């Protein structure tokens, strides 16, 4: 879906917010694995493999969502961020009315 110049600007800002949220969630998950290791809840080996697996899965997720990002993908990336609750739906109000309508229609369909 093509977005206007204004809507692309809003989308870029929201994508940046969503990415920041995802990074925070990833780091929190990694910190929990390390905290379990430090407290002795998990072995060094299990903690290492758990951390490695978690980082690898997170990296794949980030790559699938954000790599090769172009203006033609902005709408779909922002839609995924709304659906995954990485950005609040209230941010939708920043878009032009026709884009808001498309987001709302697709979110209701999911």
C-alpha positions in Angstrom: 0.0 0.0 0.0 1.3 3.4 -0.9 1.5 6.0 1.8 1.6 9.7 1.4 4.8 11.5 2.4 3.3 12.6 5.7 2.0 9.1 6.5 5.5 7.6 5.6 7.0 10.1 8.1 4.6 8.9 10.8 5.2 5.3 9.9 9.0 5.7 10.2 8.6 7.3 13.7 6.3 4.5 14.8 8.6 1.8 13.4 11.4 3.3 15.3 9.3 3.2 18.5 8.3 -0.4 17.8 11.9 -1.4 17.2 13.0 0.2 20.5 10.2 -1.7 22.3 11.3 -4.9 20.7 15.0 -4.3 21.7 13.9 -3.6 25.3 11.9 -6.9 25.4 14.7 -8.8 23.9 17.3 -7.4 26.4 14.9 -8.1 29.3 14.6 -11.8 28.1 18.3 -12.1 27.9 18.8 -10.5 31.3 16.3 -13.0 32.8 18.4 -15.9 31.4 21.6 -14.4 32.9 19.9 -13.7 36.2 18.8 -17.4 36.4 22.4 -18.5 35.8 23.8 -16.0 38.4 21.3 -17.2 41.0 22.2 -20.8 40.3 18.7 -21.8 39.0 20.3 -23.0 35.7 23.6 -24.5 34.9 26.3 -22.6 33.0 25.9 -24.8 30.0 22.1 -24.6 29.9 22.2 -20.8 30.4 24.7 -20.4 27.6 22.7 -22.5 25.2 19.5 -20.8 26.3 21.0 -17.3 25.8 22.5 -18.3 22.4 19.1 -19.7 21.2 17.2 -16.7 22.5 19.5 -14.2 20.8 19.5 -16.2 17.5 15.6 -16.4 17.5 15.4 -12.7 18.3 17.8 -11.8 15.6 15.8 -13.8 13.0 12.6 -12.1 14.1 14.1 -8.6 13.9 15.6 -9.4 10.5 12.3 -10.7 9.1 10.4 -7.7 10.3 12.9 -4.8 9.6 15.5 -5.9 7.0 15.1 -4.5 3.5 12.6 -2.0 4.8 11.2 0.3 2.1 8.5 2.8 2.0 6.3 0.2 0.2 6.5 -2.0 3.3 5.9 0.7 6.0 2.1 0.1 6.2 2.6 -3.7 6.7 5.3 -3.2 9.3 3.2 -0.8 11.3 0.2 -3.1 11.0 2.3 -5.9 12.5 3.4 -3.6 15.3 -0.2 -2.7 16.1 -1.2 -6.4 16.1 1.7 -7.4 18.3 1.0 -4.5 20.7 4.5 -3.1 20.2 3.0 0.3 19.7 -0.4 1.5 21.1 -3.3 1.5 18.8 -3.9 5.2 19.8 -0.9 6.1 17.7 -3.1 5.2 14.7 -4.8 8.6 15.0 -1.6 10.2 13.7 -2.2 8.8 10.2 -4.5 10.3 7.6 -8.2 9.1 7.8 -8.0 6.7 4.9 -4.9 5.0 6.3 -6.5 4.8 9.7 -9.6 3.1 8.1 -7.4 0.5 6.4 -5.6 -0.3 9.6 -8.8 -0.6 11.5 -10.3 -2.9 8.9 -7.4 -5.2 8.8 -7.0 -5.3 12.6 -10.6 -6.3 12.9 -10.2 -9.0 10.3 -7.3 -10.5 12.3 
